[in-house]
Amino acid sequence: MPDRGLRSPGMRDFGPEEMARFRALERTFLDTTGAKGYREVRTPVIEPLHLYSASGTLSPQALERVYSFLDWDGWSGERVVLRPDATVAVARWYGDQRDADVQRLSYVQPVFRFAAAGDREVWQCGAELFGAPASTADGELLTLAREFLAAVGMTDVSCELAHAGLARAAFAAAGLSTAQQVSAYDRMLEGDQTITAELAATNPEGAAAIRLLADVDGSSAGYVANLRAAMQRDIPGVDGPLADLQGAAAALDAVGVPYRILAGTARNFEYYTGITFRFQSNGQTVLSGGRYDRLSSTLGGPDVPACGWAADLVTLAEAQS
């Protein structure tokens, strides 16, 4: 049937064949995560705006893309949004539980974000682990991600690893303010080759830390040891992040996933506190996530460690076809 322009931009229909592929992927995801003790939850499509505007929840750039409106109640209506991020909503649910402890949770639900081109409704499947320390949880989630991708037929995958704490330590050693750190991190992710020289010119004393961070690019657990030797003199506080990276690298080695250790992988710098990662197949990111230890407490819940990942089911379906 021809497109008569009656479908909203950025939205898509699922016909019978697409739905069959979607349901097969959904079942594989739920079976794979369920076998490891992850239980499914579902959160409301509409959430209060302040859930996402809380300090450090979503970046200003992400907030600019939310669909927000007044939940009408005369002139006293609350500003609400179509859920733009599933992890934040699941963390809110976790914090609402009286017996909040170690929880392994999964979900399959859409998120809504404005995009000038491409999908504005993104169907995500994701796994979140609350209450377990990085020393065990990071490796568990990386292994689970590999098992899920293998279960849907993606055997040729690689992973990009980074640590938000490592970037923060380097930026702090260079004397950058919080706002300057966010800007510098985004420019590094965009491949801006001028930022190192620019920061070194404006802050010569911190130049060594910035150069060390910009040069992070390795592909072995032994590389982390080299990083430690290079960074300890000029960047205080790197031991914890480097230990986390070494543990994550060991977990990927154990399941045979090649990886690169980089300065950064995740756009939302304020959100993450520990490792961040992207699994790729044929040059395309198919799954991503990281550690966000402060999220639950930011939303008024318990102060617990947390880590998770999500994948776009449509991207996975298209990769299979």
Residue pairs with C-beta under 8 A, 6 or more apart in sequence:
7 13
8 120
9 120
10 114
10 115
10 118
10 119
10 120
10 121
11 119
11 120
11 121
12 119
12 121
12 314
14 22
18 317
21 317
21 320
21 321
22 123
22 313
22 314
22 317
25 125
25 152
25 313
25 316
25 317
25 320
26 108
26 125
26 313
28 148
28 151
28 152
29 106
29 108
29 125
29 148
29 152
29 311
29 313
30 40
30 106
30 108
31 151
32 144
32 147
32 148
32 151
33 104
33 106
33 127
33 144
33 148
34 40
34 106
36 104
36 140
36 144
36 147
37 104
38 104
38 105
38 106
38 127
38 144
39 103
39 104
39 105
39 106
40 105
40 106
40 107
40 108
41 90
41 93
41 105
41 106
41 107
42 107
42 108
42 109
43 83
43 86
43 89
43 90
43 92
43 93
43 107
43 109
44 83
44 89
45 82
45 83
45 109
45 110
45 112
46 71
46 80
46 81
46 82
46 83
47 80
47 81
47 83
47 89
47 92
48 78
48 79
48 80
48 81
49 66
49 68
49 78
49 79
49 80
49 81
50 79
51 57
51 81
51 88
51 89
51 92
51 299
52 58
52 62
52 63
52 66
52 81
52 84
52 85
52 88
53 63
54 298
54 299
55 298
56 270
56 271
56 294
56 295
56 298
57 88
57 271
57 295
57 298
57 299
58 66
58 84
58 85
58 88
58 268
58 270
58 271
59 182
59 267
59 268
59 269
59 270
59 271
61 267
62 84
62 85
62 113
62 268
65 84
65 113
65 114
65 115
66 81
66 82
66 84
66 112
66 113
66 114
67 81
67 82
67 84
67 112
67 113
67 114
68 79
68 80
68 81
69 79
69 80
69 81
70 77
70 78
70 79
70 80
71 77
71 78
71 79
71 80
82 112
83 89
83 109
83 110
83 111
83 112
84 111
84 112
84 113
85 111
86 107
86 109
86 111
86 124
86 126
86 310
87 126
87 128
87 292
87 295
87 308
87 310
88 295
88 299
90 105
90 107
90 126
90 128
90 308
91 128
91 130
91 292
91 295
91 296
91 299
91 301
91 306
92 299
92 301
93 105
94 100
94 103
94 105
94 128
94 130
94 296
94 301
95 296
95 299
95 300
95 301
95 302
96 301
97 103
100 130
100 131
100 296
100 301
100 302
100 304
101 131
102 129
102 130
102 131
102 132
103 128
103 129
103 130
103 131
104 127
104 128
104 129
105 127
105 128
105 129
105 130
106 125
106 126
106 127
106 128
107 124
107 125
107 126
107 128
108 123
108 124
108 125
108 313
109 123
109 124
110 121
110 122
110 123
110 124
111 121
111 122
111 124
112 120
112 121
112 122
113 120
113 122
114 120
119 314
122 312
122 314
123 312
123 313
123 314
124 310
124 311
124 312
124 313
125 310
125 311
125 313
126 289
126 308
126 309
126 310
126 311
127 141
127 144
127 145
127 308
127 309
127 310
128 306
128 307
128 308
129 137
129 140
129 141
129 306
129 307
129 308
130 296
130 304
130 305
130 306
131 304
131 305
131 306
132 140
132 305
132 307
133 305
134 244
134 247
134 274
134 275
134 291
134 293
134 305
134 307
135 247
137 291
137 305
137 307
138 244
138 247
138 248
138 251
138 274
138 275
138 291
138 307
139 247
139 248
139 250
139 251
139 254
141 289
141 307
141 308
141 309
142 159
142 248
142 251
142 252
142 255
142 257
142 277
143 251
143 254
143 255
145 277
145 279
145 287
145 289
145 309
146 157
146 252
146 255
146 257
146 279
147 255
148 287
148 311
149 155
149 157
149 279
149 281
149 286
149 287
152 316
152 320
153 320
154 281
154 286
154 316
154 319
156 281
156 282
157 257
157 279
157 280
157 281
157 286
158 257
158 258
158 259
158 260
158 279
158 280
158 281
159 252
159 257
159 258
159 259
159 260
159 277
159 278
159 279
159 280
160 259
160 260
160 262
160 265
160 277
160 278
160 280
161 245
161 248
161 249
161 252
161 259
161 260
161 261
161 262
161 265
161 275
161 276
161 277
162 216
162 261
162 262
162 263
162 264
162 265
162 266
162 275
162 276
162 277
163 241
163 242
163 244
163 245
163 274
163 275
163 276
164 264
164 266
164 269
164 272
164 273
164 274
164 275
164 276
164 290
164 291
165 237
165 240
165 241
165 244
165 273
165 274
166 213
166 216
166 238
166 241
166 242
166 245
166 263
167 181
167 185
167 188
167 213
167 263
167 264
167 269
168 181
169 235
169 236
169 237
169 238
169 241
170 209
170 210
170 212
170 213
170 231
170 235
170 238
171 180
171 181
171 184
171 185
171 209
171 210
171 213
172 181
172 237
173 206
173 209
173 234
173 235
173 236
174 199
174 203
174 205
174 206
174 207
174 209
174 210
175 203
175 205
175 206
176 184
176 199
176 203
176 206
181 269
182 269
182 270
184 195
184 199
184 210
185 264
185 269
186 267
186 269
187 195
188 195
188 213
188 214
188 263
188 264
189 264
189 265
189 267
195 210
195 214
196 210
196 211
196 214
199 206
199 207
199 210
200 206
200 207
200 210
200 211
203 210
208 234
209 231
209 234
209 235
212 230
212 231
212 234
212 235
213 235
213 263
214 263
216 227
216 261
216 262
216 263
217 260
217 261
217 262
217 263
218 224
218 226
218 227
218 260
218 261
219 258
219 259
219 260
219 261
220 249
221 246
221 249
221 250
221 253
223 261
224 242
224 245
224 246
224 249
224 261
225 246
227 238
227 242
227 245
227 261
228 238
228 239
228 242
231 238
231 242
232 238
232 239
241 274
244 274
244 275
244 291
245 261
245 275
248 275
248 277
249 259
249 261
252 258
252 259
257 279
264 276
265 276
265 277
265 278
265 288
265 290
266 272
266 276
266 278
266 288
266 290
271 292
271 295
272 290
272 291
272 292
273 291
273 292
273 293
273 294
274 290
274 291
274 292
274 293
274 307
275 290
275 291
275 307
276 288
276 289
276 290
276 291
277 288
277 289
277 290
277 309
278 285
278 287
278 288
279 285
279 286
279 287
279 288
280 286
281 319
282 319
284 315
284 319
286 311
286 312
286 315
286 316
286 319
287 309
287 310
287 311
288 309
288 310
288 311
289 307
289 308
289 309
289 310
290 307
290 308
290 309
291 305
291 306
291 307
292 306
292 307
292 308
293 304
293 305
293 306
294 303
295 306
296 302
296 303
296 304
296 306
297 303
297 304
